[in-house]
Amino acid sequence: MGYLRIFNPHPVKTGDGAQAEDLLLEVDLRDPILQVEVGKFVSGTEMLHLAVLHSRKLCVYSVSGTLGNVEHGNQYQIKLMYEHNLQRTACNMTYGSFGGVKGRDLICIQSMDGMLMVFEQESYAFGRFLPGSLLPGPLAYSSRTDSFITVSSCRQVESYKYQVLAFATDADKRQETEQQKHGSGKRLIVDWTLNIGEQALDICIVSFNQSASSVFVLGERNFFCLKDNGQIRFMKKLDYSPSCFLPYCSVSEGTINTLIGNHNNMLHIYQDVTLKWATQLPHVPVAVRVGCLHDLKGVIVTLSDEGHLQCSYLGTDPSLFQAPKVESRELNYDELDKELKELQKVIKNVNKSQGVWPLTEREDDLKVSAMVSPNFDSVSQATDAEVGADLVPSVTVKVTLRNRVALQKIKLSIYVQPPLVLTDDQFTFESMAPDMTRTVGFSVYLKGSYLPPELEGNAVVSYSRPTERNPDGIPRVSQCKFRLPLKLVCLPGQPSKTASHKLTIDTNKSPVSLLSLFPGFAKQSEDDQVNVMGFHFLGGSQVTLLASKTSQRYRIQSEQFEDLWLITNELIVRLQEYFEKQGIKDFTCSFSGPVPLQEYFELIDHHFELRINGEKLEELLSERAVQFRAIQRRLLTRFKDKTPAPLQHLDTLLDGTYKQVIALADAVEENQANLFQSFTRLKSATHLVILLIGLWQKLSADQIAILEAAFLPLQQDTQELGWEETVDAALSHLLKTCLSKSSKEQALNFSSQLDIPKDTSRLKKHITLLCDRLAKGGRLCISTDAAAPQTMVMPGGCATIPESDLEERSIDQDSSELFTNHKHLMMETPVPEVSPLQGVTE
């Protein structure tokens, strides 16, 4: 803001705040202030003056005071002595007795383009460009070695002698002239360098005796102490992000104390590399100094980026309070036991009646409800849809929040499965008064050219409920789910007689007209009996649904296996809702098998192949990037050389490598998009397989939840943690615990580290073995005694589970008919063969 303020802080009592007389001087300099230093900057006198650095100007002021009759009557003035208008934008400055001059201080200013400008008080001396400068770093002057120390954009500490700077080529005469060619101008050579591998925040040079001085460098992750010649004296790795530092003298000889402030509002004091003290600050310090104020030594002065100035000291205020002596009295243990029993009885009654939290408070704080519009939006909100259809519809969903008590910090988040997208997915309310209702609306539409794994959305609300003891509020979460209409992703289509993949669902009730189940997807016929219906998804695929006229079966068929999931699930849900409205409660669906594992395995292999391909592309991209940087270094070396040398086609090689890097980056992005789409298709197929296994073995809701937790553990697939290794570990645990045959299998170690596998054979073997164990009567559970061998009651006609590998092999040959060479009554395409099941010990 351009304000310069001078303070003389006085100690105040807690809670009094700052005093008006603490501010000695405040002046508006009208230009932003980059740095302030105090030194002997005026010729003819050794009095201290104030140097203020602006972006395009250096000003030197004298500060004087007039004594008043009382303390608050003192007056202070500031007077401009001289100023230098800078030709370049300044970054920072340092001062000192450059070249060993006596009785005066010189100023060195570093510009944003890496030029050092030296001023001898009222006159400009010279300017020099630092070699290879890209971005300016912190700058400091060492009086012991008469050199300037900075950290360049190459992330290395560099030292330049003042004498070398003074006799080097002038920055204003960078063009080579005949005089310079004959040797009158010298090249600027660095004295020493040290690569620290990170950018520096500040540099400080400390010399507490005449024999040695130290250079302290504060990096972004480390703290360095260097000798005069650039050798590392010690370094300390920091566990936080530092903001400022200050080395100062230590009471122990040969050591140096350092104050380091960080962005966690902490101030750490180190003795060399040992942490001696840590204290909490009310703000993030951007500058720290130690001084003597009003005869109080060791006062730590910190400044925040918001202008908060604090003077503090290490230690604690002594407490003068002494607790009065309490008269000792004998304890009556009988009365204590009686009181303890009464309290335990009260606690027990409370826990029995309402639990730890009262139900009314827990459930009635906030009610969340969602309503999906039965009709499409009149103007579709799908502006960025990638589907090939002419018009992609969108549907409006309204979420209503009703609260009973006052709430704070309400945040509503909406989640749908990709490629479904929302026009708005985040809503925030600062507060809600009691008995208040808020409704928000948003639209949902299909963006991608493939199907989502689910048509279910979730609305999650996080909020805080204030209480008397906790005014900030107790964090709570509430949620509700909503079901999106099927017509959002598909349209009525022409039924197809042939298809590559078919499924047959059996029911125990007479067939229902598809027109009653799917109104709006077929034209009403004369007899109101529609037994075939086509669905055309917006992505382009088609699914056909057939209802048998004579039997109680429904067939779903499609050209792609994963596309069967949405229609199959929608059919079962709508059948259940239909019979519930009719008052029929014993309606059930079943699937007689076999489970189409071969088609499922093809999707797994395709997904795994894309993951492997992604790893190879990233390795190639890394190699080409290393090659690109190596060529750049070679070219920079050639360009910096005083004697020009031929490039030897390095520029052509650089251009070719650049094109390869761009092409590989595009290939990585394309593979990631394909992998995301493949993972979505795999999730749809996984939902379908879990549904079929549940119908096939009549699994309960708890057992289906265990299958979903094992097969669908990830919401997002990454290279570091993928679907294959996660599912394999979960299935191995199930086979080792609740589906194990003997204690011998429980001792086996199925799982390993979650690394990407070499292939999918192990995973496919475990999936097949899981289906085999379920077919033989195994049941899923997660109880504590699940590890015990189960005594399974087999249904009629099923073989018992063998106890030895030899017995298993003989039975596996018979039971493999469940999965191989088996045709369903209504299936025209035979299921491809699967290799015979092997024992788990093999």
Secondary structure in CASP SS format (residue, H / E / C, confidence):
PFRMAT SS
TARGET T0000
AUTHOR 0000-0000-0000
METHOD secondary structure of the structure
MODEL  1
M C 1.00
G C 1.00
Y E 1.00
L E 1.00
R E 1.00
I E 1.00
F E 1.00
N C 1.00
P C 1.00
H C 1.00
P C 1.00
V C 1.00
K C 1.00
T C 1.00
G C 1.00
D C 1.00
G C 1.00
A C 1.00
Q C 1.00
A H 1.00
E H 1.00
D H 1.00
L E 1.00
L E 1.00
L E 1.00
E E 1.00
V E 1.00
D E 1.00
L C 1.00
R C 1.00
D C 1.00
P C 1.00
I E 1.00
L E 1.00
Q E 1.00
V E 1.00
E E 1.00
V E 1.00
G E 1.00
K C 1.00
F C 1.00
V C 1.00
S C 1.00
G C 1.00
T C 1.00
E C 1.00
M C 1.00
L C 1.00
H E 1.00
L E 1.00
A E 1.00
V E 1.00
L E 1.00
H E 1.00
S C 1.00
R C 1.00
K E 1.00
L E 1.00
C E 1.00
V E 1.00
Y E 1.00
S E 1.00
V E 1.00
S E 1.00
G E 1.00
T E 1.00
L C 1.00
G C 1.00
N C 1.00
V C 1.00
E H 1.00
H H 1.00
G H 1.00
N C 1.00
Q E 1.00
Y E 1.00
Q E 1.00
I E 1.00
K E 1.00
L E 1.00
M E 1.00
Y E 1.00
E E 1.00
H E 1.00
N E 1.00
L C 1.00
Q C 1.00
R C 1.00
T C 1.00
A E 1.00
C E 1.00
N E 1.00
M E 1.00
T E 1.00
Y E 1.00
G E 1.00
S C 1.00
F H 1.00
G H 1.00
G H 1.00
V C 1.00
K C 1.00
G C 1.00
R C 1.00
D C 1.00
L E 1.00
I E 1.00
C E 1.00
I E 1.00
Q E 1.00
S E 1.00
M C 1.00
D C 1.00
G C 1.00
M E 1.00
L E 1.00
M E 1.00
V E 1.00
F E 1.00
E E 1.00
Q C 1.00
E C 1.00
S E 1.00
Y E 1.00
A E 1.00
F E 1.00
G E 1.00
R E 1.00
F E 1.00
L C 1.00
P C 1.00
G C 1.00
S C 1.00
L C 1.00
L C 1.00
P C 1.00
G C 1.00
P C 1.00
L E 1.00
A E 1.00
Y E 1.00
S E 1.00
S C 1.00
R C 1.00
T C 1.00
D C 1.00
S E 1.00
F E 1.00
I E 1.00
T E 1.00
V E 1.00
S C 1.00
S C 1.00
C C 1.00
R C 1.00
Q E 1.00
V E 1.00
E E 1.00
S E 1.00
Y E 1.00
K E 1.00
Y H 1.00
Q H 1.00
V H 1.00
L H 1.00
A H 1.00
F H 1.00
A E 1.00
T C 1.00
D C 1.00
A H 1.00
D H 1.00
K H 1.00
R C 1.00
Q C 1.00
E C 1.00
T C 1.00
E H 1.00
Q H 1.00
Q H 1.00
K H 1.00
H C 1.00
G C 1.00
S C 1.00
G C 1.00
K E 1.00
R C 1.00
L C 1.00
I C 1.00
V C 1.00
D C 1.00
W E 1.00
T E 1.00
L E 1.00
N E 1.00
I C 1.00
G C 1.00
E C 1.00
Q C 1.00
A E 1.00
L E 1.00
D E 1.00
I E 1.00
C E 1.00
I E 1.00
V E 1.00
S C 1.00
F C 1.00
N C 1.00
Q C 1.00
S C 1.00
A C 1.00
S C 1.00
S E 1.00
V E 1.00
F E 1.00
V E 1.00
L E 1.00
G E 1.00
E C 1.00
R C 1.00
N E 1.00
F E 1.00
F E 1.00
C E 1.00
L E 1.00
K C 1.00
D C 1.00
N C 1.00
G C 1.00
Q C 1.00
I E 1.00
R E 1.00
F E 1.00
M E 1.00
K E 1.00
K E 1.00
L C 1.00
D C 1.00
Y C 1.00
S C 1.00
P E 1.00
S E 1.00
C E 1.00
F E 1.00
L E 1.00
P E 1.00
Y E 1.00
C E 1.00
S C 1.00
V C 1.00
S C 1.00
E C 1.00
G C 1.00
T C 1.00
I E 1.00
N E 1.00
T E 1.00
L E 1.00
I E 1.00
G E 1.00
N E 1.00
H C 1.00
N C 1.00
N C 1.00
M E 1.00
L E 1.00
H E 1.00
I E 1.00
Y E 1.00
Q E 1.00
D C 1.00
V C 1.00
T E 1.00
L E 1.00
K E 1.00
W E 1.00
A E 1.00
T E 1.00
Q E 1.00
L C 1.00
P C 1.00
H C 1.00
V C 1.00
P E 1.00
V E 1.00
A E 1.00
V E 1.00
R E 1.00
V E 1.00
G E 1.00
C E 1.00
L E 1.00
H C 1.00
D C 1.00
L E 1.00
K E 1.00
G E 1.00
V E 1.00
I E 1.00
V E 1.00
T E 1.00
L E 1.00
S E 1.00
D C 1.00
E C 1.00
G C 1.00
H C 1.00
L E 1.00
Q E 1.00
C E 1.00
S E 1.00
Y C 1.00
L C 1.00
G C 1.00
T C 1.00
D C 1.00
P C 1.00
S C 1.00
L C 1.00
F C 1.00
Q C 1.00
A C 1.00
P C 1.00
K C 1.00
V C 1.00
E C 1.00
S C 1.00
R C 1.00
E C 1.00
L C 1.00
N C 1.00
Y H 1.00
D H 1.00
E H 1.00
L H 1.00
D H 1.00
K H 1.00
E H 1.00
L H 1.00
K H 1.00
E H 1.00
L H 1.00
Q H 1.00
K H 1.00
V H 1.00
I H 1.00
K H 1.00
N H 1.00
V H 1.00
N H 1.00
K H 1.00
S H 1.00
Q H 1.00
G C 1.00
V C 1.00
W C 1.00
P C 1.00
L H 1.00
T H 1.00
E H 1.00
R H 1.00
E H 1.00
D H 1.00
D C 1.00
L E 1.00
K E 1.00
V E 1.00
S E 1.00
A E 1.00
M E 1.00
V E 1.00
S E 1.00
P E 1.00
N E 1.00
F E 1.00
D C 1.00
S C 1.00
V C 1.00
S C 1.00
Q C 1.00
A C 1.00
T C 1.00
D C 1.00
A C 1.00
E C 1.00
V C 1.00
G C 1.00
A C 1.00
D C 1.00
L C 1.00
V C 1.00
P C 1.00
S E 1.00
V E 1.00
T E 1.00
V E 1.00
K E 1.00
V E 1.00
T E 1.00
L E 1.00
R E 1.00
N E 1.00
R C 1.00
V C 1.00
A C 1.00
L E 1.00
Q E 1.00
K E 1.00
I E 1.00
K E 1.00
L E 1.00
S E 1.00
I E 1.00
Y E 1.00
V C 1.00
Q C 1.00
P C 1.00
P C 1.00
L E 1.00
V E 1.00
L E 1.00
T C 1.00
D C 1.00
D C 1.00
Q E 1.00
F E 1.00
T E 1.00
F E 1.00
E E 1.00
S E 1.00
M E 1.00
A C 1.00
P C 1.00
D C 1.00
M E 1.00
T E 1.00
R E 1.00
T E 1.00
V E 1.00
G E 1.00
F E 1.00
S E 1.00
V E 1.00
Y E 1.00
L E 1.00
K C 1.00
G C 1.00
S C 1.00
Y C 1.00
L C 1.00
P C 1.00
P C 1.00
E C 1.00
L C 1.00
E E 1.00
G E 1.00
N E 1.00
A E 1.00
V E 1.00
V E 1.00
S E 1.00
Y E 1.00
S E 1.00
R E 1.00
P C 1.00
T C 1.00
E C 1.00
R C 1.00
N C 1.00
P C 1.00
D C 1.00
G C 1.00
I E 1.00
P E 1.00
R E 1.00
V E 1.00
S E 1.00
Q E 1.00
C E 1.00
K E 1.00
F E 1.00
R E 1.00
L C 1.00
P C 1.00
L H 1.00
K H 1.00
L H 1.00
V C 1.00
C E 1.00
L E 1.00
P E 1.00
G E 1.00
Q C 1.00
P C 1.00
S C 1.00
K C 1.00
T C 1.00
A C 1.00
S C 1.00
H E 1.00
K E 1.00
L E 1.00
T E 1.00
I E 1.00
D E 1.00
T E 1.00
N C 1.00
K C 1.00
S C 1.00
P C 1.00
V C 1.00
S C 1.00
L H 1.00
L H 1.00
S H 1.00
L H 1.00
F C 1.00
P C 1.00
G C 1.00
F C 1.00
A C 1.00
K C 1.00
Q C 1.00
S C 1.00
E C 1.00
D C 1.00
D C 1.00
Q C 1.00
V C 1.00
N C 1.00
V E 1.00
M E 1.00
G E 1.00
F E 1.00
H E 1.00
F E 1.00
L C 1.00
G C 1.00
G C 1.00
S C 1.00
Q E 1.00
V E 1.00
T E 1.00
L E 1.00
L E 1.00
A E 1.00
S C 1.00
K C 1.00
T C 1.00
S C 1.00
Q C 1.00
R E 1.00
Y E 1.00
R E 1.00
I E 1.00
Q E 1.00
S E 1.00
E C 1.00
Q C 1.00
F H 1.00
E H 1.00
D H 1.00
L H 1.00
W H 1.00
L H 1.00
I H 1.00
T H 1.00
N H 1.00
E H 1.00
L H 1.00
I H 1.00
V H 1.00
R H 1.00
L H 1.00
Q H 1.00
E H 1.00
Y H 1.00
F H 1.00
E H 1.00
K H 1.00
Q C 1.00
G C 1.00
I C 1.00
K C 1.00
D C 1.00
F C 1.00
T C 1.00
C E 1.00
S E 1.00
F C 1.00
S C 1.00
G C 1.00
P C 1.00
V C 1.00
P C 1.00
L H 1.00
Q H 1.00
E H 1.00
Y H 1.00
F H 1.00
E H 1.00
L H 1.00
I H 1.00
D H 1.00
H H 1.00
H H 1.00
F H 1.00
E H 1.00
L H 1.00
R H 1.00
I H 1.00
N H 1.00
G H 1.00
E H 1.00
K H 1.00
L H 1.00
E H 1.00
E H 1.00
L H 1.00
L H 1.00
S H 1.00
E H 1.00
R H 1.00
A H 1.00
V H 1.00
Q H 1.00
F H 1.00
R H 1.00
A H 1.00
I H 1.00
Q H 1.00
R H 1.00
R H 1.00
L H 1.00
L H 1.00
T H 1.00
R H 1.00
F H 1.00
K H 1.00
D C 1.00
K C 1.00
T C 1.00
P C 1.00
A C 1.00
P C 1.00
L C 1.00
Q C 1.00
H C 1.00
L H 1.00
D H 1.00
T H 1.00
L H 1.00
L H 1.00
D H 1.00
G H 1.00
T H 1.00
Y H 1.00
K H 1.00
Q H 1.00
V H 1.00
I H 1.00
A H 1.00
L H 1.00
A H 1.00
D H 1.00
A H 1.00
V H 1.00
E H 1.00
E H 1.00
N H 1.00
Q H 1.00
A H 1.00
N H 1.00
L H 1.00
F H 1.00
Q H 1.00
S H 1.00
F H 1.00
T H 1.00
R H 1.00
L H 1.00
K H 1.00
S H 1.00
A H 1.00
T H 1.00
H H 1.00
L H 1.00
V H 1.00
I H 1.00
L H 1.00
L H 1.00
I H 1.00
G H 1.00
L H 1.00
W H 1.00
Q H 1.00
K C 1.00
L C 1.00
S C 1.00
A H 1.00
D H 1.00
Q H 1.00
I H 1.00
A H 1.00
I H 1.00
L H 1.00
E H 1.00
A H 1.00
A H 1.00
F H 1.00
L C 1.00
P C 1.00
L C 1.00
Q C 1.00
Q C 1.00
D C 1.00
T C 1.00
Q C 1.00
E C 1.00
L C 1.00
G C 1.00
W H 1.00
E H 1.00
E H 1.00
T H 1.00
V H 1.00
D H 1.00
A H 1.00
A H 1.00
L H 1.00
S H 1.00
H H 1.00
L H 1.00
L H 1.00
K H 1.00
T C 1.00
C C 1.00
L C 1.00
S C 1.00
K C 1.00
S C 1.00
S H 1.00
K H 1.00
E H 1.00
Q H 1.00
A C 1.00
L C 1.00
N C 1.00
F C 1.00
S C 1.00
S C 1.00
Q C 1.00
L C 1.00
D C 1.00
I C 1.00
P C 1.00
K C 1.00
D C 1.00
T C 1.00
S H 1.00
R H 1.00
L H 1.00
K H 1.00
K H 1.00
H H 1.00
I H 1.00
T H 1.00
L H 1.00
L H 1.00
C H 1.00
D H 1.00
R H 1.00
L H 1.00
A H 1.00
K C 1.00
G C 1.00
G C 1.00
R C 1.00
L C 1.00
C C 1.00
I C 1.00
S C 1.00
T H 1.00
D H 1.00
A H 1.00
A H 1.00
A C 1.00
P C 1.00
Q C 1.00
T C 1.00
M C 1.00
V C 1.00
M C 1.00
P C 1.00
G C 1.00
G C 1.00
C C 1.00
A C 1.00
T C 1.00
I C 1.00
P C 1.00
E C 1.00
S C 1.00
D H 1.00
L H 1.00
E H 1.00
E H 1.00
R H 1.00
S H 1.00
I H 1.00
D H 1.00
Q H 1.00
D H 1.00
S H 1.00
S H 1.00
E H 1.00
L H 1.00
F C 1.00
T C 1.00
N C 1.00
H C 1.00
K C 1.00
H C 1.00
L C 1.00
M C 1.00
M C 1.00
E C 1.00
T C 1.00
P C 1.00
V C 1.00
P C 1.00
E C 1.00
V C 1.00
S C 1.00
P C 1.00
L C 1.00
Q C 1.00
G C 1.00
V C 1.00
T C 1.00
E C 1.00
END
